[in-house]
């Protein structure tokens, strides 16, 4: 089996991957900034934050 590697194409692809990494890092930063505190829904609805917290953390970690 023989592979032909064109250095310019590999560099171009690496640049595209690097660019997508920047986009993903920005999305992760945004997800971390919009996390709600336990007081977001007030005293009566605070239990909702307990239910939503795991989902929010799962979304940020994904």
PDB file with SEQRES, HELIX, SHEET and CRYST1 records, atoms N, CA, C and O in Angstrom:
SEQRES   1 A   62  UNK UNK UNK UNK UNK UNK UNK UNK UNK UNK UNK UNK UNK          
SEQRES   2 A   62  UNK UNK UNK UNK UNK UNK UNK UNK UNK UNK UNK UNK UNK          
SEQRES   3 A   62  UNK UNK UNK UNK UNK UNK UNK UNK UNK UNK UNK UNK UNK          
SEQRES   4 A   62  UNK UNK UNK UNK UNK UNK UNK UNK UNK UNK UNK UNK UNK          
SEQRES   5 A   62  UNK UNK UNK UNK UNK UNK UNK UNK UNK UNK                      
HELIX    1 AA1 UNK A    7  UNK A   33  1                                  27    
HELIX    2 AA2 UNK A   46  UNK A   61  1                                  16    
CRYST1    1.000    1.000    1.000  90.00  90.00  90.00 P 1           1          
ATOM      1  N   UNK A   1       0.853  -1.167   0.000  1.00  0.00           N  
ATOM      2  CA  UNK A   1       0.000   0.000   0.000  1.00  0.00           C  
ATOM      3  C   UNK A   1       0.902   1.234   0.000  1.00  0.00           C  
ATOM      4  O   UNK A   1       1.859   1.318   0.770  1.00  0.00           O  
ATOM      5  N   UNK A   2       0.586   2.175  -0.862  1.00  0.00           N  
ATOM      6  CA  UNK A   2       1.397   3.383  -1.007  1.00  0.00           C  
ATOM      7  C   UNK A   2       0.507   4.604  -0.777  1.00  0.00           C  
ATOM      8  O   UNK A   2      -0.613   4.680  -1.283  1.00  0.00           O  
ATOM      9  N   UNK A   3       1.026   5.552  -0.009  1.00  0.00           N  
ATOM     10  CA  UNK A   3       0.322   6.805   0.236  1.00  0.00           C  
ATOM     11  C   UNK A   3       1.124   7.932  -0.369  1.00  0.00           C  
ATOM     12  O   UNK A   3       2.349   7.970  -0.261  1.00  0.00           O  
ATOM     13  N   UNK A   4       0.425   8.844  -1.004  1.00  0.00           N  
ATOM     14  CA  UNK A   4       1.082  10.040  -1.520  1.00  0.00           C  
ATOM     15  C   UNK A   4       0.715  11.198  -0.597  1.00  0.00           C  
ATOM     16  O   UNK A   4      -0.462  11.502  -0.404  1.00  0.00           O  
ATOM     17  N   UNK A   5       1.710  11.823  -0.043  1.00  0.00           N  
ATOM     18  CA  UNK A   5       1.494  12.933   0.881  1.00  0.00           C  
ATOM     19  C   UNK A   5       1.969  14.213   0.221  1.00  0.00           C  
ATOM     20  O   UNK A   5       3.125  14.329  -0.188  1.00  0.00           O  
ATOM     21  N   UNK A   6       1.066  15.165   0.126  1.00  0.00           N  
ATOM     22  CA  UNK A   6       1.400  16.472  -0.436  1.00  0.00           C  
ATOM     23  C   UNK A   6       1.495  17.441   0.741  1.00  0.00           C  
ATOM     24  O   UNK A   6       0.476  17.796   1.334  1.00  0.00           O  
ATOM     25  N   UNK A   7       2.710  17.870   1.082  1.00  0.00           N  
ATOM     26  CA  UNK A   7       2.900  18.702   2.282  1.00  0.00           C  
ATOM     27  C   UNK A   7       2.004  19.943   2.328  1.00  0.00           C  
ATOM     28  O   UNK A   7       1.494  20.295   3.391  1.00  0.00           O  
ATOM     29  N   UNK A   8       1.813  20.592   1.210  1.00  0.00           N  
ATOM     30  CA  UNK A   8       0.969  21.791   1.195  1.00  0.00           C  
ATOM     31  C   UNK A   8      -0.469  21.490   1.585  1.00  0.00           C  
ATOM     32  O   UNK A   8      -1.104  22.270   2.296  1.00  0.00           O  
ATOM     33  N   UNK A   9      -0.979  20.356   1.118  1.00  0.00           N  
ATOM     34  CA  UNK A   9      -2.348  19.976   1.459  1.00  0.00           C  
ATOM     35  C   UNK A   9      -2.468  19.596   2.936  1.00  0.00           C  
ATOM     36  O   UNK A   9      -3.482  19.877   3.576  1.00  0.00           O  
ATOM     37  N   UNK A  10      -1.435  18.961   3.466  1.00  0.00           N  
ATOM     38  CA  UNK A  10      -1.442  18.605   4.890  1.00  0.00           C  
ATOM     39  C   UNK A  10      -1.436  19.869   5.744  1.00  0.00           C  
ATOM     40  O   UNK A  10      -2.153  19.953   6.742  1.00  0.00           O  
ATOM     41  N   UNK A  11      -0.623  20.859   5.348  1.00  0.00           N  
ATOM     42  CA  UNK A  11      -0.584  22.123   6.088  1.00  0.00           C  
ATOM     43  C   UNK A  11      -1.928  22.849   6.008  1.00  0.00           C  
ATOM     44  O   UNK A  11      -2.406  23.405   6.997  1.00  0.00           O  
ATOM     45  N   UNK A  12      -2.529  22.835   4.815  1.00  0.00           N  
ATOM     46  CA  UNK A  12      -3.827  23.488   4.647  1.00  0.00           C  
ATOM     47  C   UNK A  12      -4.884  22.832   5.536  1.00  0.00           C  
ATOM     48  O   UNK A  12      -5.676  23.514   6.186  1.00  0.00           O  
ATOM     49  N   UNK A  13      -4.884  21.510   5.553  1.00  0.00           N  
ATOM     50  CA  UNK A  13      -5.841  20.786   6.395  1.00  0.00           C  
ATOM     51  C   UNK A  13      -5.589  21.082   7.876  1.00  0.00           C  
ATOM     52  O   UNK A  13      -6.533  21.268   8.643  1.00  0.00           O  
ATOM     53  N   UNK A  14      -4.329  21.125   8.269  1.00  0.00           N  
ATOM     54  CA  UNK A  14      -3.996  21.433   9.667  1.00  0.00           C  
ATOM     55  C   UNK A  14      -4.507  22.821  10.046  1.00  0.00           C  
ATOM     56  O   UNK A  14      -4.990  23.023  11.160  1.00  0.00           O  
ATOM     57  N   UNK A  15      -4.402  23.768   9.130  1.00  0.00           N  
ATOM     58  CA  UNK A  15      -4.916  25.107   9.392  1.00  0.00           C  
ATOM     59  C   UNK A  15      -6.423  25.120   9.567  1.00  0.00           C  
ATOM     60  O   UNK A  15      -6.952  25.836  10.418  1.00  0.00           O  
ATOM     61  N   UNK A  16      -7.118  24.319   8.753  1.00  0.00           N  
ATOM     62  CA  UNK A  16      -8.573  24.234   8.880  1.00  0.00           C  
ATOM     63  C   UNK A  16      -8.968  23.607  10.214  1.00  0.00           C  
ATOM     64  O   UNK A  16      -9.903  24.067  10.871  1.00  0.00           O  
ATOM     65  N   UNK A  17      -8.258  22.564  10.607  1.00  0.00           N  
ATOM     66  CA  UNK A  17      -8.540  21.913  11.891  1.00  0.00           C  
ATOM     67  C   UNK A  17      -8.269  22.878  13.037  1.00  0.00           C  
ATOM     68  O   UNK A  17      -9.048  22.951  13.988  1.00  0.00           O  
ATOM     69  N   UNK A  18      -7.174  23.615  12.950  1.00  0.00           N  
ATOM     70  CA  UNK A  18      -6.839  24.595  13.985  1.00  0.00           C  
ATOM     71  C   UNK A  18      -7.933  25.658  14.078  1.00  0.00           C  
ATOM     72  O   UNK A  18      -8.306  26.072  15.176  1.00  0.00           O  
ATOM     73  N   UNK A  19      -8.443  26.096  12.938  1.00  0.00           N  
ATOM     74  CA  UNK A  19      -9.513  27.092  12.927  1.00  0.00           C  
ATOM     75  C   UNK A  19     -10.776  26.576  13.599  1.00  0.00           C  
ATOM     76  O   UNK A  19     -11.432  27.310  14.337  1.00  0.00           O  
ATOM     77  N   UNK A  20     -11.120  25.325  13.350  1.00  0.00           N  
ATOM     78  CA  UNK A  20     -12.299  24.741  13.986  1.00  0.00           C  
ATOM     79  C   UNK A  20     -12.091  24.597  15.489  1.00  0.00           C  
ATOM     80  O   UNK A  20     -13.039  24.731  16.263  1.00  0.00           O  
ATOM     81  N   UNK A  21     -10.866  24.328  15.900  1.00  0.00           N  
ATOM     82  CA  UNK A  21     -10.564  24.254  17.331  1.00  0.00           C  
ATOM     83  C   UNK A  21     -10.841  25.580  18.011  1.00  0.00           C  
ATOM     84  O   UNK A  21     -11.342  25.615  19.135  1.00  0.00           O  
ATOM     85  N   UNK A  22     -10.516  26.673  17.333  1.00  0.00           N  
ATOM     86  CA  UNK A  22     -10.803  27.995  17.880  1.00  0.00           C  
ATOM     87  C   UNK A  22     -12.291  28.251  18.017  1.00  0.00           C  
ATOM     88  O   UNK A  22     -12.746  28.832  19.003  1.00  0.00           O  
ATOM     89  N   UNK A  23     -13.048  27.810  17.013  1.00  0.00           N  
ATOM     90  CA  UNK A  23     -14.505  27.967  17.056  1.00  0.00           C  
ATOM     91  C   UNK A  23     -15.086  27.164  18.215  1.00  0.00           C  
ATOM     92  O   UNK A  23     -15.956  27.650  18.938  1.00  0.00           O  
ATOM     93  N   UNK A  24     -14.607  25.939  18.392  1.00  0.00           N  
ATOM     94  CA  UNK A  24     -15.102  25.097  19.481  1.00  0.00           C  
ATOM     95  C   UNK A  24     -14.729  25.668  20.846  1.00  0.00           C  
ATOM     96  O   UNK A  24     -15.529  25.614  21.780  1.00  0.00           O  
ATOM     97  N   UNK A  25     -13.531  26.211  20.966  1.00  0.00           N  
ATOM     98  CA  UNK A  25     -13.119  26.821  22.234  1.00  0.00           C  
ATOM     99  C   UNK A  25     -14.009  28.016  22.562  1.00  0.00           C  
ATOM    100  O   UNK A  25     -14.376  28.223  23.719  1.00  0.00           O  
ATOM    101  N   UNK A  26     -14.352  28.795  21.549  1.00  0.00           N  
ATOM    102  CA  UNK A  26     -15.233  29.944  21.758  1.00  0.00           C  
ATOM    103  C   UNK A  26     -16.622  29.484  22.196  1.00  0.00           C  
ATOM    104  O   UNK A  26     -17.225  30.091  23.081  1.00  0.00           O  
ATOM    105  N   UNK A  27     -17.129  28.427  21.587  1.00  0.00           N  
ATOM    106  CA  UNK A  27     -18.444  27.900  21.970  1.00  0.00           C  
ATOM    107  C   UNK A  27     -18.432  27.386  23.408  1.00  0.00           C  
ATOM    108  O   UNK A  27     -19.395  27.585  24.148  1.00  0.00           O  
ATOM    109  N   UNK A  28     -17.351  26.731  23.801  1.00  0.00           N  
ATOM    110  CA  UNK A  28     -17.245  26.233  25.172  1.00  0.00           C  
ATOM    111  C   UNK A  28     -17.194  27.382  26.169  1.00  0.00           C  
ATOM    112  O   UNK A  28     -17.835  27.322  27.218  1.00  0.00           O  
ATOM    113  N   UNK A  29     -16.439  28.424  25.851  1.00  0.00           N  
ATOM    114  CA  UNK A  29     -16.398  29.596  26.728  1.00  0.00           C  
ATOM    115  C   UNK A  29     -17.786  30.217  26.880  1.00  0.00           C  
ATOM    116  O   UNK A  29     -18.179  30.617  27.976  1.00  0.00           O  
ATOM    117  N   UNK A  30     -18.524  30.294  25.774  1.00  0.00           N  
ATOM    118  CA  UNK A  30     -19.874  30.864  25.826  1.00  0.00           C  
ATOM    119  C   UNK A  30     -20.788  30.002  26.689  1.00  0.00           C  
ATOM    120  O   UNK A  30     -21.584  30.528  27.466  1.00  0.00           O  
ATOM    121  N   UNK A  31     -20.681  28.690  26.560  1.00  0.00           N  
ATOM    122  CA  UNK A  31     -21.517  27.788  27.362  1.00  0.00           C  
ATOM    123  C   UNK A  31     -21.219  27.943  28.843  1.00  0.00           C  
ATOM    124  O   UNK A  31     -22.127  27.879  29.672  1.00  0.00           O  
ATOM    125  N   UNK A  32     -19.970  28.144  29.173  1.00  0.00           N  
ATOM    126  CA  UNK A  32     -19.610  28.317  30.587  1.00  0.00           C  
ATOM    127  C   UNK A  32     -20.125  29.640  31.143  1.00  0.00           C  
ATOM    128  O   UNK A  32     -20.460  29.726  32.324  1.00  0.00           O  
ATOM    129  N   UNK A  33     -20.191  30.664  30.311  1.00  0.00           N  
ATOM    130  CA  UNK A  33     -20.615  31.981  30.784  1.00  0.00           C  
ATOM    131  C   UNK A  33     -22.115  32.081  30.999  1.00  0.00           C  
ATOM    132  O   UNK A  33     -22.563  32.888  31.814  1.00  0.00           O  
ATOM    133  N   UNK A  34     -22.896  31.289  30.295  1.00  0.00           N  
ATOM    134  CA  UNK A  34     -24.348  31.410  30.413  1.00  0.00           C  
ATOM    135  C   UNK A  34     -24.937  30.441  31.428  1.00  0.00           C  
ATOM    136  O   UNK A  34     -26.157  30.295  31.503  1.00  0.00           O  
ATOM    137  N   UNK A  35     -24.105  29.789  32.198  1.00  0.00           N  
ATOM    138  CA  UNK A  35     -24.604  28.880  33.230  1.00  0.00           C  
ATOM    139  C   UNK A  35     -25.421  29.664  34.251  1.00  0.00           C  
ATOM    140  O   UNK A  35     -25.043  30.763  34.655  1.00  0.00           O  
ATOM    141  N   UNK A  36     -26.539  29.085  34.658  1.00  0.00           N  
ATOM    142  CA  UNK A  36     -27.426  29.760  35.601  1.00  0.00           C  
ATOM    143  C   UNK A  36     -27.045  29.439  37.038  1.00  0.00           C  
ATOM    144  O   UNK A  36     -26.611  28.331  37.355  1.00  0.00           O  
ATOM    145  N   UNK A  37     -27.216  30.418  37.881  1.00  0.00           N  
ATOM    146  CA  UNK A  37     -26.972  30.188  39.303  1.00  0.00           C  
ATOM    147  C   UNK A  37     -28.215  29.558  39.927  1.00  0.00           C  
ATOM    148  O   UNK A  37     -29.267  29.483  39.293  1.00  0.00           O  
ATOM    149  N   UNK A  38     -28.087  29.115  41.153  1.00  0.00           N  
ATOM    150  CA  UNK A  38     -29.213  28.491  41.855  1.00  0.00           C  
ATOM    151  C   UNK A  38     -30.334  29.494  42.113  1.00  0.00           C  
ATOM    152  O   UNK A  38     -31.474  29.088  42.340  1.00  0.00           O  
ATOM    153  N   UNK A  39     -30.042  30.780  42.083  1.00  0.00           N  
ATOM    154  CA  UNK A  39     -31.046  31.811  42.342  1.00  0.00           C  
ATOM    155  C   UNK A  39     -31.751  32.299  41.075  1.00  0.00           C  
ATOM    156  O   UNK A  39     -32.568  33.218  41.140  1.00  0.00           O  
ATOM    157  N   UNK A  40     -31.450  31.703  39.940  1.00  0.00           N  
ATOM    158  CA  UNK A  40     -31.984  32.190  38.670  1.00  0.00           C  
ATOM    159  C   UNK A  40     -33.502  32.129  38.601  1.00  0.00           C  
ATOM    160  O   UNK A  40     -34.120  32.967  37.945  1.00  0.00           O  
ATOM    161  N   UNK A  41     -34.110  31.158  39.261  1.00  0.00           N  
ATOM    162  CA  UNK A  41     -35.558  30.983  39.190  1.00  0.00           C  
ATOM    163  C   UNK A  41     -36.283  31.456  40.447  1.00  0.00           C  
ATOM    164  O   UNK A  41     -37.505  31.328  40.532  1.00  0.00           O  
ATOM    165  N   UNK A  42     -35.572  31.988  41.402  1.00  0.00           N  
ATOM    166  CA  UNK A  42     -36.202  32.431  42.637  1.00  0.00           C  
ATOM    167  C   UNK A  42     -36.316  31.294  43.642  1.00  0.00           C  
ATOM    168  O   UNK A  42     -35.942  30.155  43.362  1.00  0.00           O  
ATOM    169  N   UNK A  43     -36.829  31.619  44.795  1.00  0.00           N  
ATOM    170  CA  UNK A  43     -36.894  30.662  45.898  1.00  0.00           C  
ATOM    171  C   UNK A  43     -37.851  29.509  45.597  1.00  0.00           C  
ATOM    172  O   UNK A  43     -37.526  28.353  45.866  1.00  0.00           O  
ATOM    173  N   UNK A  44     -39.011  29.808  45.049  1.00  0.00           N  
ATOM    174  CA  UNK A  44     -40.016  28.768  44.819  1.00  0.00           C  
ATOM    175  C   UNK A  44     -39.599  27.766  43.741  1.00  0.00           C  
ATOM    176  O   UNK A  44     -39.945  26.587  43.820  1.00  0.00           O  
ATOM    177  N   UNK A  45     -38.875  28.223  42.760  1.00  0.00           N  
ATOM    178  CA  UNK A  45     -38.513  27.347  41.638  1.00  0.00           C  
ATOM    179  C   UNK A  45     -37.069  26.845  41.714  1.00  0.00           C  
ATOM    180  O   UNK A  45     -36.569  26.253  40.757  1.00  0.00           O  
ATOM    181  N   UNK A  46     -36.408  27.073  42.827  1.00  0.00           N  
ATOM    182  CA  UNK A  46     -35.022  26.632  42.974  1.00  0.00           C  
ATOM    183  C   UNK A  46     -34.840  25.135  42.700  1.00  0.00           C  
ATOM    184  O   UNK A  46     -33.806  24.752  42.153  1.00  0.00           O  
ATOM    185  N   UNK A  47     -35.807  24.267  43.060  1.00  0.00           N  
ATOM    186  CA  UNK A  47     -35.631  22.841  42.744  1.00  0.00           C  
ATOM    187  C   UNK A  47     -35.434  22.570  41.245  1.00  0.00           C  
ATOM    188  O   UNK A  47     -34.816  21.573  40.871  1.00  0.00           O  
ATOM    189  N   UNK A  48     -35.957  23.453  40.394  1.00  0.00           N  
ATOM    190  CA  UNK A  48     -35.750  23.254  38.960  1.00  0.00           C  
ATOM    191  C   UNK A  48     -34.275  23.349  38.594  1.00  0.00           C  
ATOM    192  O   UNK A  48     -33.807  22.654  37.692  1.00  0.00           O  
ATOM    193  N   UNK A  49     -33.544  24.212  39.297  1.00  0.00           N  
ATOM    194  CA  UNK A  49     -32.111  24.310  38.996  1.00  0.00           C  
ATOM    195  C   UNK A  49     -31.401  23.013  39.359  1.00  0.00           C  
ATOM    196  O   UNK A  49     -30.437  22.625  38.700  1.00  0.00           O  
ATOM    197  N   UNK A  50     -31.873  22.344  40.402  1.00  0.00           N  
ATOM    198  CA  UNK A  50     -31.268  21.063  40.775  1.00  0.00           C  
ATOM    199  C   UNK A  50     -31.497  20.013  39.693  1.00  0.00           C  
ATOM    200  O   UNK A  50     -30.651  19.147  39.473  1.00  0.00           O  
ATOM    201  N   UNK A  51     -32.644  20.093  39.019  1.00  0.00           N  
ATOM    202  CA  UNK A  51     -32.926  19.146  37.939  1.00  0.00           C  
ATOM    203  C   UNK A  51     -32.164  19.502  36.664  1.00  0.00           C  
ATOM    204  O   UNK A  51     -31.748  18.617  35.916  1.00  0.00           O  
ATOM    205  N   UNK A  52     -31.984  20.798  36.419  1.00  0.00           N  
ATOM    206  CA  UNK A  52     -31.344  21.234  35.184  1.00  0.00           C  
ATOM    207  C   UNK A  52     -29.823  21.237  35.260  1.00  0.00           C  
ATOM    208  O   UNK A  52     -29.153  21.151  34.231  1.00  0.00           O  
ATOM    209  N   UNK A  53     -29.276  21.333  36.457  1.00  0.00           N  
ATOM    210  CA  UNK A  53     -27.820  21.397  36.623  1.00  0.00           C  
ATOM    211  C   UNK A  53     -27.079  20.248  35.940  1.00  0.00           C  
ATOM    212  O   UNK A  53     -26.130  20.509  35.200  1.00  0.00           O  
ATOM    213  N   UNK A  54     -27.468  18.997  36.153  1.00  0.00           N  
ATOM    214  CA  UNK A  54     -26.739  17.906  35.496  1.00  0.00           C  
ATOM    215  C   UNK A  54     -26.796  17.994  33.972  1.00  0.00           C  
ATOM    216  O   UNK A  54     -25.815  17.688  33.295  1.00  0.00           O  
ATOM    217  N   UNK A  55     -27.933  18.407  33.437  1.00  0.00           N  
ATOM    218  CA  UNK A  55     -28.046  18.545  31.982  1.00  0.00           C  
ATOM    219  C   UNK A  55     -27.150  19.657  31.464  1.00  0.00           C  
ATOM    220  O   UNK A  55     -26.518  19.523  30.416  1.00  0.00           O  
ATOM    221  N   UNK A  56     -27.102  20.747  32.201  1.00  0.00           N  
ATOM    222  CA  UNK A  56     -26.260  21.867  31.808  1.00  0.00           C  
ATOM    223  C   UNK A  56     -24.786  21.466  31.835  1.00  0.00           C  
ATOM    224  O   UNK A  56     -24.036  21.776  30.909  1.00  0.00           O  
ATOM    225  N   UNK A  57     -24.380  20.783  32.889  1.00  0.00           N  
ATOM    226  CA  UNK A  57     -22.989  20.333  32.987  1.00  0.00           C  
ATOM    227  C   UNK A  57     -22.654  19.349  31.879  1.00  0.00           C  
ATOM    228  O   UNK A  57     -21.560  19.395  31.317  1.00  0.00           O  
ATOM    229  N   UNK A  58     -23.593  18.454  31.557  1.00  0.00           N  
ATOM    230  CA  UNK A  58     -23.383  17.491  30.480  1.00  0.00           C  
ATOM    231  C   UNK A  58     -23.179  18.221  29.152  1.00  0.00           C  
ATOM    232  O   UNK A  58     -22.318  17.844  28.357  1.00  0.00           O  
ATOM    233  N   UNK A  59     -23.969  19.260  28.918  1.00  0.00           N  
ATOM    234  CA  UNK A  59     -23.835  20.030  27.685  1.00  0.00           C  
ATOM    235  C   UNK A  59     -22.503  20.741  27.582  1.00  0.00           C  
ATOM    236  O   UNK A  59     -21.907  20.787  26.506  1.00  0.00           O  
ATOM    237  N   UNK A  60     -22.030  21.294  28.680  1.00  0.00           N  
ATOM    238  CA  UNK A  60     -20.735  21.984  28.677  1.00  0.00           C  
ATOM    239  C   UNK A  60     -19.597  20.990  28.479  1.00  0.00           C  
ATOM    240  O   UNK A  60     -18.633  21.273  27.769  1.00  0.00           O  
ATOM    241  N   UNK A  61     -19.712  19.820  29.113  1.00  0.00           N  
ATOM    242  CA  UNK A  61     -18.644  18.825  29.007  1.00  0.00           C  
ATOM    243  C   UNK A  61     -18.627  18.125  27.653  1.00  0.00           C  
ATOM    244  O   UNK A  61     -17.596  17.599  27.233  1.00  0.00           O  
ATOM    245  N   UNK A  62     -19.770  18.120  26.972  1.00  0.00           N  
ATOM    246  CA  UNK A  62     -19.830  17.456  25.661  1.00  0.00           C  
ATOM    247  C   UNK A  62     -18.996  18.232  24.693  1.00  0.00           C  
ATOM    248  O   UNK A  62     -18.898  17.857  23.524  1.00  0.00           O  
TER     249      UNK A  62                                                      
END                                                                             
